[in-house]
């Protein structure tokens, strides 16, 4: 150190004496915290969340139309997850994305079970209507002497199959309800932080629709209305995080 107390290595740097003193005092001893350089302002992610969420919800809605298919619905669900991730990061609430992800996983489980049920039903119908000779591994000698076909042979097995299908359908129903409950937890947090109560309303409709899905038309109609409200809610997201009711940003503890 020199007689001013500044390390000698700083004396050899190509910087002004005032800058050397500032660097020594601020970076090493934090004497002048008020003189710290301003940090760049990070852009808000809410405008991107608005676009991803709104477009994703529209794609999910379009999936119910004929000849559209389920691919737009999958893309839409991914867009909605991205939007909720942006909102979660912007407001600092991790459960917004985590519970939405849980809802997505539960919905995927229900969808996979539904596909299995549909495929199994088609196979059962084919086996029930086809002659025994057409079924691999079963020869003509398997036909009873009175000429009855495999409708008699598979009667007991078909009843067991129907019972199994009913059990899987109940599992699908439960998974849809669980998915809606997870989604409500996520949407309630979004409504709290962004001040858009329509998210909570849409989530409530999803739960009611999932419970009433056994009454086919009523349940689907309620879910359809909830999806419309979700589209409006996403496009209502502000450009930046709203301030607290007192007009100031909430202080982090």
BATOR-355078 format. One record per residue: residue in three letters; z, y, x of N, C-alpha, C, O, CB in turn. Coordinates in steps of 0.05 Angstrom, whole numbers, padded with zeros to 5 digits, always signed. Glycine has a CB too. Example, Ala and Ser with C-alpha at 12.3 -4.5 7.8 and 13.67 -1.06 7.14 Angstrom:
BEGIN
ALA+00156-00114+00264+00156-00090+00246+00156-00066+00264+00169-00066+00285+00181-00089+00226
SER+00142-00045+00257+00143-00021+00273+00157+00001+00258+00161+00023+00268+00114-00012+00282
***
This chain:
BEGIN
UNK+00000-00024+00017+00000+00000+00000+00000+00025+00017+00010+00025+00040+00024+00000-00019
UNK-00012+00046+00006-00012+00072+00020+00013+00087+00012+00030+00077-00002-00038+00088+00015
UNK+00014+00112+00021+00038+00128+00015+00041+00135-00015+00063+00143-00024+00038+00153+00031
UNK+00019+00132-00030+00021+00137-00059+00028+00112-00074+00032+00113-00099-00005+00148-00069
UNK+00031+00089-00060+00038+00064-00073+00014+00049-00084+00018+00030-00099+00057+00069-00095
UNK-00010+00057-00078-00034+00043-00088-00042+00022-00068-00043+00028-00044-00057+00064-00093
UNK-00047-00002-00077-00055-00024-00058-00080-00015-00042-00097-00001-00052-00061-00050-00073
UNK-00080-00024-00017-00102-00017+00002-00129-00028-00007-00149-00015-00002-00095-00026+00030
UNK-00129-00051-00021-00155-00062-00030-00168-00044-00050-00193-00043-00052-00151-00090-00042
UNK-00152-00028-00065-00164-00010-00084-00175+00015-00069-00194+00028-00080-00144-00001-00105
UNK-00165+00021-00046-00174+00044-00031-00202+00040-00021-00218+00058-00017-00155+00050-00007
UNK-00209+00014-00016-00235+00008-00005-00257+00006-00027-00280+00004-00020-00234-00017+00011
UNK-00249+00006-00053-00268+00004-00074-00283+00030-00077-00273+00051-00071-00254-00004-00101
UNK-00308+00027-00087-00325+00051-00091-00318+00062-00119-00334+00059-00137-00355+00044-00089
UNK-00296+00076-00122-00288+00088-00147-00272+00113-00140-00260+00115-00118-00273+00069-00165
UNK-00271+00131-00159-00257+00156-00154-00227+00151-00152-00217+00131-00163-00263+00176-00177
UNK-00212+00169-00139-00183+00165-00137-00169+00164-00164-00151+00148-00168-00170+00188-00121
UNK-00178+00180-00183-00166+00180-00210-00170+00153-00224-00152+00142-00237-00177+00202-00227
UNK-00195+00142-00221-00200+00116-00233-00185+00094-00220-00177+00074-00233-00230+00110-00232
UNK-00181+00096-00193-00165+00076-00179-00136+00077-00188-00123+00056-00191-00166+00080-00148
UNK-00125+00101-00192-00097+00103-00202-00095+00091-00230-00076+00077-00236-00088+00132-00201
UNK-00115+00098-00247-00114+00088-00275-00116+00057-00275-00101+00044-00289-00138+00099-00291
UNK-00134+00046-00259-00137+00017-00257-00111+00004-00248-00103-00017-00258-00160+00009-00239
UNK-00099+00016-00228-00074+00004-00217-00052+00005-00238-00037-00015-00241-00066+00019-00192
UNK-00048+00028-00251-00026+00031-00270-00031+00016-00296-00013+00004-00307-00021+00061-00275
UNK-00056+00017-00306-00062+00005-00332-00065-00025-00330-00051-00040-00345-00086+00017-00344
UNK-00082-00035-00312-00088-00063-00312-00065-00079-00300-00060-00102-00308-00113-00068-00296
UNK-00050-00068-00281-00029-00083-00267-00001-00079-00280+00015-00097-00281-00028-00075-00238
UNK+00004-00055-00290+00031-00049-00300+00031-00039-00329+00053-00034-00340+00043-00028-00282
UNK+00008-00037-00342+00006-00029-00370+00022-00004-00376+00037-00002-00395+00016-00052-00388
UNK+00019+00016-00358+00034+00041-00361+00022+00059-00383+00036+00072-00397+00035+00056-00335
UNK-00005+00058-00386-00019+00076-00404-00033+00059-00426-00058+00059-00426-00039+00094-00390
UNK-00019+00046-00443-00033+00030-00464-00049+00047-00483-00069+00038-00494-00013+00014-00480
UNK-00041+00073-00487-00056+00090-00505-00083+00098-00494-00099+00108-00508-00039+00114-00512
UNK-00087+00093-00468-00112+00100-00456-00132+00077-00455-00152+00078-00441-00107+00111-00428
UNK-00125+00055-00468-00143+00032-00467-00169+00038-00481-00171+00054-00499-00129+00007-00481
UNK-00190+00025-00471-00217+00030-00481-00219+00018-00509-00208-00003-00514-00238+00018-00462
UNK-00233+00032-00528-00236+00021-00555-00252-00004-00556-00272-00007-00541-00249+00042-00573
UNK-00244-00023-00573-00258-00048-00576-00281-00044-00596-00278-00029-00615-00239-00070-00585
UNK-00303-00058-00591-00326-00056-00610-00318-00067-00638-00304-00087-00639-00351-00070-00599
UNK-00327-00054-00659-00321-00063-00686-00340-00087-00693-00364-00085-00691-00325-00040-00706
UNK-00327-00109-00701-00343-00132-00709-00354-00128-00737-00340-00119-00755-00325-00158-00708
UNK-00380-00134-00741-00392-00131-00767-00379-00150-00787-00371-00172-00780-00422-00136-00766
UNK-00378-00141-00812-00366-00158-00833-00385-00181-00840-00409-00179-00839-00361-00141-00859
UNK-00373-00204-00845-00388-00228-00853-00392-00230-00883-00405-00249-00892-00374-00253-00842
UNK-00380-00212-00898-00381-00214-00927-00410-00211-00938-00417-00225-00957-00364-00194-00940
UNK-00427-00193-00927-00454-00192-00937-00469-00218-00934-00484-00226-00952-00470-00170-00923
UNK-00465-00232-00912-00478-00258-00908-00466-00278-00928-00481-00295-00938-00474-00268-00879
UNK-00440-00277-00932-00427-00295-00952-00439-00291-00979-00443-00310-00994-00397-00292-00952
UNK-00444-00266-00987-00456-00260-01013-00483-00273-01016-00488-00285-01037-00458-00229-01017
UNK-00499-00271-00995-00526-00282-00997-00525-00313-00998-00538-00325-01015-00544-00273-00974
UNK-00510-00325-00979-00509-00354-00978-00497-00365-01004-00507-00385-01015-00492-00363-00953
UNK-00475-00353-01013-00462-00364-01037-00479-00361-01062-00481-00379-01078-00436-00350-01041
UNK-00491-00337-01065-00508-00333-01089-00532-00350-01089-00538-00363-01110-00516-00304-01090
UNK-00547-00352-01067-00571-00368-01065-00563-00398-01068-00577-00413-01082-00586-00363-01039
UNK-00542-00406-01055-00534-00434-01057-00527-00442-01086-00534-00464-01095-00510-00439-01039
UNK-00513-00424-01100-00506-00430-01128-00531-00432-01145-00532-00448-01163-00487-00408-01139
UNK-00551-00415-01140-00576-00416-01155-00590-00443-01150-00601-00455-01168-00594-00392-01148
UNK-00590-00452-01125-00603-00477-01118-00589-00500-01133-00603-00519-01142-00603-00482-01088
UNK-00563-00500-01134-00549-00521-01149-00556-00520-01178-00559-00541-01191-00518-00517-01145
UNK-00559-00496-01189-00566-00493-01217-00594-00503-01223-00599-00516-01243-00564-00464-01226
UNK-00613-00498-01204-00640-00507-01208-00643-00538-01207-00662-00549-01217-00658-00495-01186
UNK-00624-00551-01195-00625-00580-01192-00624-00594-01219-00632-00617-01221-00603-00590-01175
UNK-00615-00581-01240-00613-00594-01266-00641-00593-01280-00644-00607-01300-00593-00580-01283
UNK-00660-00578-01270-00686-00577-01283-00702-00602-01276-00699-00614-01255-00701-00552-01274
UNK-00720-00610-01294-00737-00633-01289-00755-00629-01265-00765-00607-01260-00754-00640-01313
UNK-00760-00650-01250-00779-00651-01227-00769-00635-01203-00784-00631-01184-00806-00641-01236
UNK-00745-00625-01204-00734-00610-01181-00720-00629-01161-00724-00627-01137-00714-00588-01191
UNK-00704-00648-01172-00691-00667-01154-00664-00657-01145-00656-00634-01151-00709-00673-01131
UNK-00651-00674-01129-00624-00667-01119-00624-00654-01092-00602-00644-01084-00607-00693-01118
UNK-00647-00652-01078-00647-00640-01052-00639-00611-01053-00623-00602-01036-00675-00642-01040
UNK-00649-00594-01072-00640-00566-01073-00609-00565-01078-00597-00546-01067-00654-00552-01095
UNK-00598-00583-01093-00569-00583-01098-00554-00587-01072-00534-00574-01067-00561-00604-01118
UNK-00564-00606-01055-00550-00611-01029-00552-00586-01011-00532-00579-00999-00563-00635-01015
UNK-00575-00574-01010-00579-00550-00994-00561-00528-01005-00548-00513-00990-00608-00541-00994
UNK-00559-00525-01032-00543-00505-01044-00513-00509-01038-00499-00489-01032-00547-00505-01073
UNK-00504-00534-01038-00476-00539-01032-00469-00532-01003-00448-00522-00997-00469-00568-01037
UNK-00488-00537-00985-00484-00530-00957-00483-00500-00954-00466-00489-00939-00506-00542-00939
UNK-00500-00485-00968-00499-00456-00968-00473-00445-00978-00462-00426-00967-00523-00445-00984
UNK-00463-00457-00999-00437-00448-01010-00414-00453-00990-00397-00436-00987-00431-00463-01037
UNK-00415-00476-00977-00394-00481-00956-00396-00460-00934-00375-00451-00924-00398-00509-00945
UNK-00420-00453-00925-00424-00433-00905-00412-00406-00914-00399-00392-00899-00453-00430-00897
UNK-00418-00399-00939-00408-00374-00950-00377-00374-00951-00365-00354-00944-00418-00369-00979
UNK-00365-00395-00959-00336-00397-00960-00324-00397-00932-00302-00387-00928-00327-00422-00975
UNK-00338-00407-00912-00329-00406-00885-00329-00377-00875-00310-00369-00862-00347-00424-00866
UNK-00350-00362-00881-00351-00334-00874-00328-00318-00887-00315-00302-00874-00378-00322-00882
UNK-00323-00324-00913-00302-00310-00927-00275-00317-00914-00258-00300-00911-00302-00317-00957
UNK-00271-00343-00908-00246-00352-00896-00241-00338-00870-00218-00329-00864-00247-00382-00892
UNK-00261-00335-00853-00258-00322-00827-00253-00292-00831-00237-00280-00816-00283-00326-00810
UNK-00266-00280-00851-00264-00251-00854-00236-00243-00864-00225-00223-00855-00285-00241-00874
UNK-00225-00258-00883-00199-00250-00894-00176-00264-00880-00153-00258-00885-00198-00257-00923
UNK-00182-00282-00861-00161-00296-00846-00145-00316-00862-00121-00318-00859-00142-00275-00835
UNK-00158-00330-00881-00145-00350-00897-00159-00377-00894-00180-00382-00907-00146-00341-00927
UNK-00149-00394-00877-00162-00420-00870-00166-00438-00894-00185-00454-00895-00147-00434-00849
UNK-00147-00437-00914-00149-00456-00936-00173-00451-00954-00180-00469-00970-00123-00456-00952
UNK-00185-00428-00953-00209-00423-00969-00231-00443-00962-00243-00455-00979-00219-00394-00965
UNK-00235-00447-00936-00256-00465-00927-00246-00494-00928-00261-00512-00936-00266-00458-00899
UNK-00222-00499-00920-00212-00526-00918-00211-00540-00945-00219-00563-00948-00184-00527-00905
UNK-00201-00526-00965-00200-00538-00992-00228-00541-01004-00233-00560-01019-00182-00522-01010
UNK-00246-00522-00998-00273-00525-01007-00286-00550-00994-00301-00564-01007-00290-00500-01000
UNK-00280-00555-00969-00290-00579-00956-00279-00604-00968-00294-00624-00971-00284-00578-00925
UNK-00253-00604-00975-00242-00627-00989-00256-00632-01016-00262-00654-01023-00211-00623-00994
UNK-00261-00610-01030-00276-00613-01056-00303-00624-01051-00312-00641-01067-00278-00586-01070
UNK-00317-00615-01031-00344-00626-01024-00343-00655-01018-00360-00671-01028-00356-00610-01001
UNK-00323-00664-01002-00321-00692-00995-00315-00709-01020-00327-00730-01023-00299-00697-00974
UNK-00297-00700-01037-00291-00715-01062-00316-00717-01080-00320-00737-01092-00268-00701-01077
UNK-00331-00695-01081-00356-00696-01097-00376-00715-01086-00390-00728-01101-00368-00668-01099
UNK-00378-00716-01059-00397-00735-01046-00389-00764-01053-00406-00781-01058-00398-00731-01016
UNK-00363-00769-01052-00353-00796-01058-00361-00804-01087-00371-00826-01092-00323-00798-01055
UNK-00357-00785-01105-00365-00790-01133-00395-00794-01136-00403-00811-01152-00356-00768-01150
UNK-00411-00779-01122-00440-00782-01123-00449-00809-01112-00466-00821-01124-00454-00759-01108
UNK-00438-00817-01090-00445-00843-01079-00438-00866-01098-00453-00884-01102-00431-00848-01052
UNK-00414-00864-01110-00406-00884-01130-00425-00884-01154-00432-00906-01164-00377-00880-01139
UNK-00434-00861-01162-00453-00859-01185-00479-00872-01178-00491-00886-01194-00457-00830-01193
UNK-00489-00868-01153-00514-00880-01145-00512-00911-01145-00530-00925-01153-00523-00870-01117
UNK-00489-00920-01135-00484-00949-01134-00484-00961-01163-00495-00982-01168-00458-00956-01120
UNK-00472-00946-01181-00470-00956-01209-00498-00957-01221-00505-00977-01234-00452-00937-01226
UNK-00514-00936-01217-00541-00936-01228-00558-00959-01217-00572-00973-01232-00555-00909-01223
UNK-00558-00962-01191-00573-00984-01179-00564-01011-01188-00580-01029-01194-00572-00982-01148
UNK-00538-01015-01190-00527-01040-01199-00535-01046-01228-00540-01069-01236-00497-01041-01196
UNK-00536-01025-01245-00543-01028-01273-00572-01037-01275-00579-01055-01291-00539-01002-01288
UNK-00590-01025-01259-00618-01033-01260-00621-01062-01251-00637-01077-01263-00635-01014-01242
UNK-00607-01070-01230-00608-01097-01221-00598-01117-01242-00610-01138-01246-00592-01101-01195
UNK-00577-01109-01256-00566-01126-01277-00585-01129-01300-00589-01151-01311-00539-01116-01287
UNK-00598-01107-01308-00618-01109-01330-00641-01127-01322-00651-01143-01338-00628-01080-01337
UNK-00650-01125-01297-00673-01141-01288-00665-01171-01288-00680-01188-01298-00681-01133-01260
UNK-00641-01177-01278-00633-01205-01277-00628-01216-01305-00632-01240-01310-00607-01207-01261
UNK-00619-01199-01323-00614-01208-01351-00639-01214-01366-00640-01232-01383-00597-01188-01366
UNK-00661-01199-01360-00686-01203-01375-00705-01222-01362-00723-01233-01376-00699-01176-01379
UNK-00703-01227-01336-00722-01244-01322-00716-01273-01327-00693-01281-01330-00722-01238-01292
UNK-00737-01291-01329-00732-01320-01331-00718-01330-01307-00718-01318-01285-00759-01335-01335
UNK-00705-01353-01310-00690-01364-01288-00708-01371-01265-00700-01368-01242-00675-01389-01297
UNK-00733-01380-01270-00751-01388-01249-00757-01365-01230-00765-01370-01207-00776-01400-01260
UNK-00755-01339-01239-00762-01316-01223-00739-01308-01204-00743-01292-01187-00769-01293-01241
UNK-00715-01319-01208-00692-01312-01192-00691-01330-01168-00689-01354-01171-00666-01314-01208
UNK-00692-01318-01143-00692-01335-01119-00667-01353-01118-00645-01344-01125-00693-01318-01094
UNK-00671-01378-01110-00649-01397-01107-00642-01412-01133-00625-01430-01132-00625-01382-01098
UNK-00655-01405-01155-00650-01419-01180-00676-01432-01189-00695-01418-01195-00638-01400-01202
UNK-00676-01458-01190-00701-01472-01198-00701-01479-01228-00682-01473-01242-00703-01498-01182
UNK-00723-01491-01236-00725-01498-01265-00703-01517-01274-00696-01517-01298-00752-01511-01270
UNK-00692-01533-01256-00671-01552-01264-00646-01538-01273-00629-01550-01285-00665-01572-01242
UNK-00644-01511-01267-00620-01497-01275-00621-01489-01304-00600-01481-01315-00617-01472-01258
UNK-00644-01493-01318-00646-01486-01346-00633-01508-01362-00638-01532-01358-00676-01482-01355
UNK-00616-01501-01381-00603-01521-01397-00623-01538-01413-00646-01529-01417-00583-01509-01417
UNK-00616-01562-01421-00635-01579-01435-00646-01567-01460-00669-01573-01467-00621-01605-01442
UNK-00631-01550-01475-00641-01539-01499-00660-01515-01495-00669-01503-01514-00618-01530-01516
UNK-00667-01509-01470-00686-01489-01464-00676-01461-01463-00691-01442-01461-00708-01490-01484
UNK-00649-01457-01464-00638-01430-01462-00642-01418-01434-00642-01433-01414-00608-01430-01469
UNK-00647-01392-01433-00652-01379-01407-00626-01368-01396-00604-01373-01405-00672-01357-01411
UNK-00629-01352-01374-00605-01344-01359-00588-01324-01373-00567-01316-01364-00613-01334-01332
UNK-00597-01314-01397-00580-01298-01414-00555-01313-01421-00533-01302-01423-00594-01289-01439
UNK-00558-01340-01426-00535-01357-01431-00520-01363-01405-00495-01364-01405-00543-01383-01444
UNK-00535-01367-01383-00523-01375-01358-00505-01352-01347-00483-01358-01336-00544-01383-01337
UNK-00515-01327-01350-00501-01305-01337-00484-01289-01357-00475-01267-01350-00521-01286-01324
UNK-00479-01300-01380-00464-01284-01400-00437-01276-01390-00429-01253-01392-00461-01301-01426
UNK-00421-01295-01380-00394-01289-01370-00396-01270-01346-00379-01252-01343-00379-01314-01362
UNK-00415-01275-01328-00418-01257-01305-00425-01229-01312-00416-01209-01300-00438-01268-01285
UNK-00442-01226-01333-00450-01199-01342-00427-01184-01354-00424-01160-01350-00473-01201-01362
UNK-00409-01198-01368-00386-01185-01379-00368-01174-01357-00357-01152-01358-00370-01204-01398
UNK-00364-01191-01336-00348-01182-01313-00361-01158-01299-00347-01140-01290-00345-01204-01294
UNK-00388-01158-01298-00402-01136-01286-00398-01110-01302-00394-01089-01290-00432-01142-01284
UNK-00398-01112-01328-00394-01088-01345-00366-01077-01340-00362-01053-01339-00398-01095-01375
UNK-00346-01094-01338-00319-01085-01333-00317-01071-01306-00304-01051-01304-00299-01109-01334
UNK-00331-01083-01286-00330-01070-01260-00344-01043-01260-00334-01024-01248-00344-01088-01239
UNK-00366-01040-01275-00380-01015-01278-00362-00994-01291-00361-00971-01282-00406-01018-01295
UNK-00347-01002-01311-00329-00983-01324-00307-00974-01305-00299-00951-01305-00316-00997-01349
UNK-00297-00992-01288-00278-00984-01268-00288-00964-01249-00275-00945-01242-00268-01008-01254
UNK-00313-00968-01240-00325-00949-01221-00330-00922-01234-00326-00901-01222-00352-00960-01210
UNK-00339-00922-01260-00343-00897-01274-00317-00882-01277-00317-00857-01275-00354-00903-01302
UNK-00295-00896-01281-00269-00882-01282-00262-00870-01254-00251-00848-01253-00247-00902-01290
UNK-00269-00885-01233-00264-00874-01206-00281-00849-01201-00271-00830-01189-00271-00895-01185
UNK-00306-00849-01211-00323-00825-01208-00311-00802-01223-00310-00779-01213-00351-00831-01219
UNK-00301-00807-01247-00289-00786-01264-00265-00774-01249-00262-00749-01248-00280-00797-01291
UNK-00248-00791-01238-00224-00781-01224-00232-00765-01200-00220-00744-01194-00206-00805-01216
UNK-00253-00774-01185-00261-00759-01161-00272-00732-01168-00268-00713-01153-00282-00775-01146
UNK-00286-00729-01191-00296-00703-01200-00273-00684-01207-00274-00661-01200-00314-00706-01224
UNK-00252-00695-01220-00229-00678-01226-00215-00669-01201-00207-00646-01199-00209-00694-01245
UNK-00211-00688-01182-00198-00680-01157-00215-00659-01142-00203-00640-01131-00194-00705-01139
UNK-00241-00662-01142-00258-00643-01129-00255-00615-01142-00254-00595-01128-00288-00652-01131
UNK-00254-00614-01169-00251-00589-01183-00224-00576-01177-00222-00552-01174-00254-00593-01213
UNK-00203-00592-01174-00176-00581-01167-00176-00569-01139-00166-00547-01135-00155-00603-01170
UNK-00188-00583-01120-00190-00572-01093-00206-00546-01093-00198-00526-01080-00203-00592-01074
UNK-00228-00545-01108-00244-00521-01109-00229-00498-01122-00233-00475-01114-00270-00527-01124
UNK-00213-00504-01141-00197-00482-01154-00177-00470-01134-00174-00445-01134-00182-00493-01178
UNK-00165-00486-01117-00147-00475-01097-00162-00457-01078-00152-00435-01071-00134-00498-01081
UNK-00186-00465-01070-00202-00448-01053-00211-00422-01067-00208-00400-01055-00227-00463-01043
UNK-00220-00424-01092-00230-00401-01106-00208-00382-01114-00212-00358-01115-00245-00409-01131
UNK-00184-00392-01119-00161-00375-01125-00155-00357-01101-00148-00334-01104-00137-00392-01133
UNK-00157-00369-01077-00152-00353-01053-00173-00332-01049-00168-00310-01040-00150-00371-01028
UNK-00198-00339-01055-00220-00319-01053-00215-00297-01072-00218-00273-01065-00247-00333-01058
UNK-00208-00303-01097-00203-00283-01117-00180-00264-01109-00181-00240-01114-00197-00295-01144
UNK-00160-00276-01096-00136-00260-01088-00144-00240-01066-00136-00217-01067-00114-00278-01078
UNK-00160-00249-01046-00166-00232-01023-00188-00212-01029-00188-00190-01018-00173-00249-01000
UNK-00207-00220-01046-00230-00202-01051-00228-00187-01078-00244-00170-01083-00255-00219-01051
UNK-00208-00195-01094-00204-00181-01119-00226-00187-01140-00232-00170-01157-00204-00152-01115
UNK-00237-00211-01139-00258-00219-01158-00247-00243-01174-00249-00266-01165-00285-00227-01143
UNK-00236-00237-01197-00223-00257-01213-00243-00277-01225-00234-00298-01235-00208-00245-01235
UNK-00268-00271-01224-00288-00290-01235-00289-00316-01220-00297-00337-01231-00316-00277-01235
UNK-00281-00316-01194-00280-00341-01179-00259-00360-01192-00265-00384-01196-00272-00336-01150
UNK-00236-00349-01199-00215-00366-01212-00225-00376-01239-00220-00399-01246-00189-00351-01214
UNK-00238-00359-01254-00248-00367-01280-00268-00390-01278-00267-00409-01293-00261-00343-01295
UNK-00287-00387-01259-00307-00408-01255-00293-00435-01247-00301-00456-01256-00327-00400-01233
UNK-00273-00433-01230-00259-00457-01221-00244-00471-01245-00244-00495-01247-00239-00451-01199
UNK-00233-00455-01263-00220-00466-01286-00240-00481-01304-00235-00502-01314-00205-00444-01303
UNK-00263-00469-01307-00284-00482-01323-00293-00508-01310-00300-00527-01324-00308-00463-01327
UNK-00294-00509-01284-00302-00533-01270-00281-00556-01276-00289-00579-01281-00303-00529-01240
UNK-00256-00548-01276-00235-00569-01282-00238-00579-01310-00237-00603-01315-00207-00557-01277
UNK-00240-00560-01330-00243-00568-01358-00268-00585-01362-00268-00605-01376-00244-00543-01376
UNK-00291-00577-01349-00315-00592-01351-00313-00619-01339-00324-00638-01350-00338-00577-01338
UNK-00299-00622-01316-00296-00648-01304-00279-00666-01322-00284-00690-01324-00283-00645-01276
UNK-00258-00655-01335-00241-00672-01352-00257-00681-01377-00254-00704-01386-00216-00656-01361
UNK-00274-00663-01387-00290-00669-01411-00317-00681-01405-00334-00683-01423-00293-00644-01428
UNK-00322-00689-01380-00348-00700-01374-00354-00726-01388-00377-00734-01392-00350-00704-01344
UNK-00332-00739-01397-00336-00764-01413-00349-00758-01440-00362-00775-01451-00309-00778-01417
UNK-00344-00733-01450-00359-00724-01473-00383-00709-01462-00382-00685-01457-00342-00705-01492
UNK-00405-00724-01457-00427-00716-01439-00436-00687-01443-00434-00671-01424-00450-00734-01443
UNK-00444-00679-01466-00456-00653-01471-00436-00631-01467-00442-00610-01455-00468-00651-01498
UNK-00411-00635-01477-00391-00614-01476-00383-00609-01447-00382-00586-01438-00366-00621-01492
UNK-00378-00630-01432-00370-00627-01404-00391-00613-01387-00385-00595-01372-00363-00653-01392
UNK-00416-00622-01390-00438-00610-01374-00443-00581-01382-00449-00565-01365-00464-00626-01378
UNK-00440-00575-01408-00443-00547-01417-00422-00529-01404-00429-00507-01396-00443-00545-01447
UNK-00398-00538-01403-00376-00522-01392-00381-00518-01362-00377-00496-01351-00348-00534-01397
UNK-00389-00539-01348-00395-00537-01319-00418-00518-01315-00418-00502-01296-00401-00564-01307
UNK-00438-00519-01333-00461-00501-01330-00452-00471-01333-00461-00454-01317-00482-00507-01352
UNK-00435-00465-01352-00425-00438-01354-00409-00430-01330-00411-00407-01320-00407-00435-01380
UNK-00393-00448-01319-00378-00442-01295-00396-00436-01271-00390-00419-01254-00360-00466-01288
UNK-00419-00450-01270-00438-00445-01248-00451-00418-01251-00455-00404-01231-00459-00467-01248
UNK-00456-00410-01275-00467-00383-01280-00447-00362-01270-00454-00342-01257-00474-00379-01310
UNK-00422-00365-01278-00401-00346-01269-00398-00346-01238-00393-00326-01226-00374-00353-01282
UNK-00402-00370-01226-00400-00371-01197-00422-00355-01184-00417-00341-01164-00401-00400-01187
UNK-00446-00356-01195-00468-00340-01184-00462-00310-01185-00465-00296-01166-00495-00346-01199
UNK-00452-00302-01209-00444-00273-01212-00422-00266-01193-00422-00244-01182-00436-00268-01241
UNK-00402-00284-01189-00380-00278-01172-00389-00274-01143-00380-00256-01129-00359-00300-01173
UNK-00406-00292-01133-00415-00289-01105-00431-00263-01101-00428-00250-01081-00433-00313-01097
UNK-00448-00256-01120-00464-00232-01117-00447-00207-01122-00456-00184-01118-00487-00232-01136
UNK-00422-00210-01130-00403-00187-01134-00386-00183-01109-00370-00164-01109-00385-00192-01158
UNK-00390-00199-01088-00374-00195-01064-00380-00168-01051-00403-00161-01048-00379-00218-01043
UNK-00360-00153-01044-00365-00126-01031-00375-00129-01003-00375-00151-00991-00339-00110-01031
UNK-00385-00107-00992-00395-00107-00965-00374-00110-00944-00380-00119-00921-00411-00082-00960
UNK-00350-00102-00950-00327-00104-00931-00302-00112-00946-00301-00111-00971-00323-00077-00916
UNK-00283-00121-00931-00258-00131-00943-00244-00108-00958-00240-00087-00947-00239-00142-00921
UNK-00236-00113-00983-00223-00091-00999-00196-00084-00986-00183-00100-00973-00219-00100-01027
UNK-00188-00059-00991-00162-00050-00982-00140-00060-01001-00146-00069-01023-00161-00020-00979
UNK-00115-00058-00991-00092-00066-01008-00089-00046-01030-00100-00024-01029-00066-00068-00991
UNK-00073-00053-01051-00070-00034-01074-00059-00007-01065-00063+00013-01080-00052-00047-01094
UNK-00044-00006-01043-00033+00019-01034-00053+00037-01020-00047+00059-01012-00009+00014-01016
UNK-00079+00026-01017-00099+00041-01004-00100+00037-00974-00115+00051-00961-00096+00070-01010
UNK-00085+00018-00964-00084+00013-00935-00089-00017-00931-00084-00033-00948-00058+00022-00922
UNK-00100-00022-00908-00104-00050-00901-00077-00064-00897-00059-00052-00886-00121-00053-00875
UNK-00074-00089-00907-00048-00102-00903-00042-00106-00874-00060-00112-00857-00048-00129-00917
UNK-00017-00103-00867-00008-00106-00839-00003-00135-00834+00010-00149-00850+00017-00089-00834
UNK-00012-00144-00811-00006-00172-00803+00022-00173-00792+00030-00155-00776-00027-00182-00782
UNK+00037-00193-00798+00065-00195-00788+00064-00200-00758+00085-00203-00746+00080-00218-00802
***
